[in-house]
Amino acid sequence: MAAEPLGQDPQRREDAATTLELLRLGCRQLRAEYGISVRSWRELDEQADFVRTLVQIPRDTWIAGVQVAGRMNAAAALAIVAEKVLRAAAQQPGAAEIKRPPRYFLSMLYRSPKGELHLAPTLRALAKSAMN
């Protein structure tokens, strides 16, 4: 499946571009350890299966996340979970032990239908801690 198109809504394009930039800045451990850089939604989408298996998120959990929040939000949440897991393993700044990555992943995405999915604050914190 390809990444979702951004559509014609300028606000949605801006939000997607901001999220992508924050992912690029915040997911430095993912890039350092596995060469996964986030230069485009397509690139992130192409790496989703690898990242998913890296942090032990089952395929059915991934599919549920995509269904509830859309492919771009699921890919962004997946990158966040992976970054946090990798940082915790490496004892890096911004690390947070996630005992159940699949549950953490879905709990983030289940906020989407309620309009409560806000990835930017987490991504900003990851980006800030990656720069220190």
C-alpha positions in Angstrom: 0.0 0.0 0.0 1.2 3.5 -0.8 1.2 6.3 1.7 -1.9 8.3 1.8 -2.1 11.4 -0.4 -2.1 14.7 1.4 -5.2 15.9 -0.5 -6.0 19.4 -1.4 -6.3 20.9 2.1 -3.4 23.3 2.6 -3.6 22.9 6.4 -3.3 19.1 6.1 -0.3 19.4 3.8 1.3 21.8 6.3 0.6 19.5 9.2 2.0 16.5 7.3 5.1 18.5 6.3 5.7 19.6 9.9 5.2 16.1 11.2 7.6 14.7 8.6 10.2 17.3 9.6 9.8 16.5 13.3 10.1 12.8 12.5 13.3 13.5 10.6 14.8 15.5 13.5 13.5 13.2 16.3 14.2 9.7 15.0 18.0 9.9 15.0 18.6 6.7 16.8 16.5 4.9 14.2 18.7 6.4 11.5 22.0 5.8 13.4 21.3 2.1 14.2 19.4 1.0 11.1 20.0 3.6 8.4 16.3 4.6 8.4 15.9 8.2 7.6 12.6 9.9 7.2 12.9 12.1 4.1 9.4 11.4 2.8 6.2 9.7 3.7 6.8 7.2 0.9 10.2 6.3 2.4 8.7 5.9 5.9 5.9 3.8 4.4 8.4 1.6 2.6 10.3 0.9 5.9 7.1 0.3 8.0 7.3 -3.5 7.9 10.9 -3.6 8.9 10.3 -1.1 11.7 7.2 -3.0 12.8 9.2 -6.2 13.2 12.1 -4.4 14.8 9.9 -3.4 17.7 7.8 -6.6 17.7 4.5 -5.1 16.6 2.4 -7.8 14.9 1.0 -7.3 11.5 -2.6 -7.4 12.7 -1.8 -4.7 15.2 -0.3 -2.6 12.4 -3.4 -3.1 10.3 -5.7 -2.1 13.2 -3.6 1.0 13.7 -3.8 1.9 10.0 -7.6 1.3 10.0 -8.3 3.5 13.0 -5.9 6.4 12.3 -4.8 6.2 8.7 -1.5 5.1 7.2 0.5 8.3 7.8 -0.5 8.5 11.5 0.3 4.8 12.0 3.7 5.2 10.3 4.5 8.2 12.4 3.4 6.5 15.6 5.4 3.4 14.6 8.5 5.5 14.2 7.9 7.2 17.6 7.6 3.8 19.3 10.7 2.5 17.6 12.7 5.5 18.5 11.7 5.3 22.1 12.5 1.6 22.3 15.9 2.0 20.7 16.8 4.9 22.9 15.8 3.0 26.0 17.9 0.0 24.9 20.9 2.4 24.3 20.1 4.4 27.4 19.9 7.6 25.3 18.2 10.9 26.2 14.5 10.8 25.5 14.4 7.1 26.4 11.2 5.6 27.8 10.9 2.0 28.5 7.9 0.6 26.7 7.1 -2.8 28.1 4.4 -3.6 25.5 5.1 -1.8 22.2 2.0 -3.1 20.4 -0.3 -1.8 23.2 1.6 1.5 23.3 1.3 1.9 19.5 -2.4 1.2 19.5 -3.1 3.4 22.5 -1.6 6.3 20.7 -3.7 5.7 17.6 -7.0 5.0 19.3 -7.0 8.7 20.2 -7.3 9.6 16.6 -11.1 9.1 16.1 -11.7 11.3 19.2 -9.5 14.0 17.7 -7.0 13.5 20.6 -4.0 12.2 18.6 -1.3 14.8 18.9 2.0 13.5 17.7 3.8 16.8 17.4 4.5 17.3 21.2 6.1 13.9 21.4 8.1 14.5 18.3 9.3 17.9 19.4 10.5 16.3 22.7 12.3 13.6 20.8 13.9 16.1 18.4 15.0 18.4 21.3 16.5 15.5 23.3 18.3 14.2 20.2 20.0 17.6 19.7 21.4 17.6 23.3 
